[in-house]
Amino acid sequence: MTTEVWTSTRDRISEATRIILQEALEEENKKDTPSFGNADLEKIHRSGTEAGLLGIYNFPGSIYATDGSNDRGFMGAGFFKLDEHRGGCCQLGRTMEGNSSNRAELGAACLALEDSKRQQNRKPVILLSNSACFLSSSQKWTGEGKSPSMHGNPDADILRDIVQLLRGRIDQGLLTIFIKIKAHRGDSLNEQADRWADEGRQSENICWSLPTNRPIFYWTDKDTAHRSPMNLTVKKRIDLQVSLQQLKIHKGSTANFLTREDNSRDLLGKFHKDRSVWIRARRRVLQCLSYQFPCVLQLKQWGILMMIAFIITLGEIM
């Protein structure tokens, strides 16, 4: 690939600048390194980000930004601490049971809480995360009158550590605030945590690697191999295979349509999931395909719509 750089004919580019431009264009990493300079423009930019508008940079405590990375078969977790301008990361184990972005986000939050515990300071802590799943999963253990169970939670090993760390801070009377921010919106804190999470995927420090001894399911989809313990995705794959086996014993028009190669079944699925389509039209698709019960249009095609309406009316009168 050839890249052209156009400049004014009156400009002269020094050799050092040319080398810097060439190295930047040939860099394999597509992510820029965020800067935390003290220039006026940089301060103005940070004050206009989501964290800046929330006043987080003026918080009189410790500020952690966390992020998880799940790519190329590896999971990484990382955090960035604002007041000390440093970070930390690790690689998450147990990848043989399948990867999960939520697991990486939980690991990043746990790393930040463990770092705060090691510092032994009694400052309040703000923890920024771009994962709504992490916040919703940890919310079950906040507040009084709740007694949730971790049984069946695929990331119970990390979540248990998080709950213990939070309870330790509560016993000491320390404030901990979780805040959801958007990802990849130019927020310097989130971008720094993102870089640490990417580094965590290549780290030799592997945490939370004990297996759960759950059965692992393997399947191939579009020449891509997948593996995972029992979850919603695996259940859908099992239901699909059962349905395909059941289709072989049926000879009706619906079975012929569903087993026909290169048909518009995917389009029907997208039509059914489209929330902008009228609910009765989406319901009618399922009714016609599965023969669950006749809809108004089908009754009219059969010529018995008026008769059914008369029977229903007669039943209401009696």
N, C-alpha and C positions, 0 to 999 in steps of 0.2 A: 504494500500500500504506500502510495506517495502522498506526502503532505506538503502543501505550498504555504509559505509565509510571506505575505505582502507587506512591504513597508514603503515609506516615502523615499523618493530618489535623493532627497537631501539628507536622509538619515544615514548614519554609519553605525553598524552593529559591531561591537568589539568581539574579539575572539572568545573572551570569557562568557559573554552573554550568549554567543552562539552555542557554546558547549552546554550551557545550562538549558537552553531551549531544546537542544537535541536530546539531552538526557531526559527531559520531561516528556518529550514525544515518544521516546523509546521505552518509557517506564511501563512495565507489565501491570503493575497495580493501578487499577482504575480509580481508586479513592485518593483524594487529596489529604494531606496532613493538616488538620485544623490548627490554628494558631491562637495563642492566648497572649498577644502583645498588649502593650500599654498605650499604643497610639490612640489618638482621639477617635479616629474612624472605627477602630476595632471596638472601642468601648461603646460607641453609638450603635454598632451592629449588634453587640451582645445585649444591649438594653432593649432592642427591638425584637429579639427572639422570644419564644414562648416562655422560657425560663426568666428572661429579663423582665417581661411584662408582668410576671407573677411576683417580681421582687425577690427572687431567690438569691440573687447575687448580694443582696443586703442582709441575708439571714445570719443572725449571730450564732452560728453553730457550724457543724460539719455538713458538707454537701457532697453527696455521692451520686454519680450517674452510673447506671448499670445497663448492660446489654448482653444479649446472647447471640451466638452465631451457629447456624446449622447448615453446613455446606460440604459437599464432596465426601459424605460419609463420616464426618467428624463434627463434634459439638464443642464449642468453646464458650467460656464465660469470662467477662471482664468488667472492671469498674474503674472509674476515675474519680479521685478526690480533689476537689477544687482548691481548698485552702493550702494544700501542700503540693499541688500540681504533680501528682504522681498517680500511678495506677497499679493494678494487679490482674492476673488472669490465671486460668487453668483450663485443662482439657477435661471434659466429662467422660467418664467411662461408661461401660455397659452398652456400648453401641451395638453389640450383637443382638440386643433385644429391640433394636429399632431406634431411630433418632427422633427427637422432638424439639421444636423451637421453644416450647413452654419449659421443658426441662433445662435448657440452656439459660433461659431467663431466671428461673428459680436459682440455679447455681450462681449466677452473677449477683443476685440479691444476697445470697448467703455469704458469698465472699466479702461483700461490702460490710455486712453486719459483723462478721468475724474480725475484719480489719478494725472496725470501730471498737470492738471489745479489747483487742490487743493494745490499742492506744491508751486505754485506761483513763480517758478523759470523760468528764461528766457534762459534756456539751449535748444539746439536742441535735438530732440527726434528721436531715431530709434525704430521702432516697428517691431519685428520679428513675422511672422505668418507662419504656415505650410499649410494654406488654400489658394489654388489658386482661389477658388470661391469667397472668401472674397475680395481678391485684385481686381478681375475683376469686381465685383459688385460695389465696391467703386470707381473704375477708371472712371466711367461715370461722376462723379462730379468734376473731376480734369481738369485743363486747361481752356482756354478761348473759347468763341464761342459755348458753349454747353448749352443746356436747356433741360435736361432730366426730366422725371416725375416719381414720386414714386407711381403713381396710378397702382395698380395691383401687387406691390411688397409685398410678404408675410411678409417681415421683415422690413417694412417701419418705424415702431416705433423705432427700434434700429438704422437703417441707417440714419434717420433724426437727431438723437442725435449726431452721428458720424460726419455728415456734418457740423452741427452747431459748434461742438468743433474744427474741422479743420479750419473753417472759422474764428473762434475766434483767433486761433494761427496765421493764415495768417494776420489778422488785426494788430497783435502785432509784425509782422515781424519775427516770430519764425519758424524754419525749422522743418519739420516732414517728415521722410523717412520710407516708408513701404518696407520691404524686405521679400521675400519668401524663407523659408528654408525647408529642408526635415524633415519629422517626423520620430521619433523612429530610429535615426541613431547614437545615443550616444552623441548627442549635449546636453551639460549640461543645457543650457538655455531652450531649448525646453522641456527637461525632467522635469525641475522644474515647468514650466508652465503647463505641463500635469498633474502633481500631484495636483496642485492648482485647475485645472479644474475638476478632479475627486472629490476633496473635495467639490467643488461647487454644485455637484449633490445632496449632502446631507445637504447643507447649509439651514438654516432657513431664510436667506436673499433672498427673491424672488423679482426679478425685471422684468420689462416689461411684466406684467401679464394682461393688459387690453385686453379683447376679441375684435375681429374684427367683430363679428356677421355674419361671413360668414357661409354658410351651410356646415355641416360636413357630410362626407360620411363614412359609415362603411362597411367593408367586411371581409370575412374570407378566408384565403389562407393557405392550408396545416395545418389546425387546429390552425392557428395563427390569432388572431383578429387584424385588422388594422383600423385606422381612420385617416382621413386627409381632409382638404378643397380641393377645386378643384385645381388640378395640373396635370402634365403630366401623373403621375402614375394613378390617378383616371380616366383620359380620356382614357387611354389604357384599364383599367378594363371595362369601359362603352362600348368601341368599341368591346371588346371581348364578352361581354354579348349580344350585338346586333347581332354580327356575329353568335353566337350560336343559337339565336332565328331564324335568317334567314335560318340557315341550316335545320331547321325542316320542312320547306316548299319545300325543293329541294329533288329530287330523283336521281340525276345524280351520276356518278362514283366518281366525286370529293367530293360531299357531303357525300357519303358513306365512302370515305377514311378519311375525316376529322372527322367524327363522330364515327369512329371505335375505340373501347377501346384498350388501350395498344399498340398503333401504334407508328410509328417513326416520328411523327410530330415534336417533339422536336429536333430530329436529323436534320430534314430539316431546322428548324429555325437556328440551330447552323451553318449548312452549308451555309445558306444565309448570316449570319453575319460574316463569316470568310473572312477577307480581303486578305488572302493569296490565295484564290480561284479565278480563272480567272473570270472577271466581266461578260463575256458572259455566263459562266456556271451558275453563280448565277442568272442572269437574266432569263435564260432558265427555272430554277426551278419555278419562279413566273409565267412565261408564261404558262407552262404546267399545273400548279395547278389551275390557275384562268381562263384559256382559254381567256386571254386578246387578243392575236393575235398569229397565228401560227409562230413558229420559223423554222429555216432551217431544223433541224432534223425532226420535225413533218411533214413539207411539203414533205420531202423525203419519210417518212413512208407512207404518203397518196398517193405517186406516182405522185404528181403534181408539184414538184419542178421545173422541166425544163419548164413546161408550164407557171408558174408564172414568171420565169426569162425571158422568151420570151416576155411576156406581158409588163414587166417593160422596157425591151430593146426597144420594138416597140414604147412605149410611149415616151421614150427619143428621138428617131429618129424623130417622128412626132412633 
